[in-house]
Amino acid sequence: MADPGDRGLSFRQDYFGDPAGRAALVDLLQDIFSIDVSLLDQFGGPDPTSMPFGYFNDAGVCVANFSAFSMPVVINGRSVKAAGFQSGAVRPGWRGRGLYRDLMRRAFAWTDTQGFELGLLLTEKPALYEPYGFRTIPQHCFVGKPPSVLPEQPPAATLSLPGDGEAIKSLLLERTPVSRHFAVTKQMEMFLLNACFDPDIRLSRLAAEDAIVAWKLDGSCLRLLDVVGKSMPSLASIIASLGVAPDRIETCFPADLLDWAGAATPYQGYTVLMMRGAAADDITKPVMLSPMAEF
């Protein structure tokens, strides 16, 4: 590990409990990525499992950060203890000094000692992480025609944030995984943040199944981003409740629990999904990380 004193910086870990430290990280992410993670304050605060690693100058400014957090997943029906890595940033004046590599090594070593089976990250620069054991996992959306027969269903209610935050949180805490092949089993904060960041995301609550559907309508294409409930409704029930008549369906998660089969189609996003750990070898079918779980 690098010696922070050689750079005139102080290394800090697990500083979310310090309001000044957390505010400094919020400022770093706002300055580098133009995102405001303090939005989570209106939903109870940041993810309590987050473990930030950072460098601070004498004025208390966070000049570099790399964070790990708990992101359990299911792979082929098996629960896997997984960690996500996010909030990797270095202020321009401090780049090229090895800070980012040092913080990555610290975070990866910490998750190894904590017994995480799998590490996940999203990146535009996969080559940066390959030396640390990460490999790219191709993502696929699932595309097809809607079911020909729809059941009678009461209309879904429209939800919004922050007003319906508590109702959404209660279902997120008790949700069933959206897929047996691959899905996040518990992650509340990223769902809420992603819903706030993208105004085109619609949130609808299905009355019959008591499930929340995150979706978009692109012309005649219904794009399902996530489904949150104690059990999974069928695609036919979802369409009937939403009151739409799409010609094309795209699910941004494996569709094995929707009573519907879509064709796996390579997904071209601006980031790639990478994984580290033996559990990644168990992924043998096309998968996709729900956009509502992106981090």
Secondary structure, 3 states (H helix, E strand, C coil): CCCHHHHCCEEEECCCCCHHHHHHHHHHHHHHHCCCHHHHHHHCCCCCCCEEEEEECCCCCEEEEEEEEECCEEECCEEECEEEEEEEEECHHHCCCCHHHHHHHHHHHHHHHCCCCEEEEEECCHHHCHHHCCEEECEEEEEECCCCCCCCCCCCEEECCCCCHHHHHHHHHCCCCCCCCEEECCCCHHHHHHHHHCCCCEEEEECCCCEEEEEEEECCEEEEEEEEECCCCCHHHHHHHHCCCCCEEEECCCCCCCCCCCEEEECCCCCEEEEECHHHHHCCCCECCCHHHCC
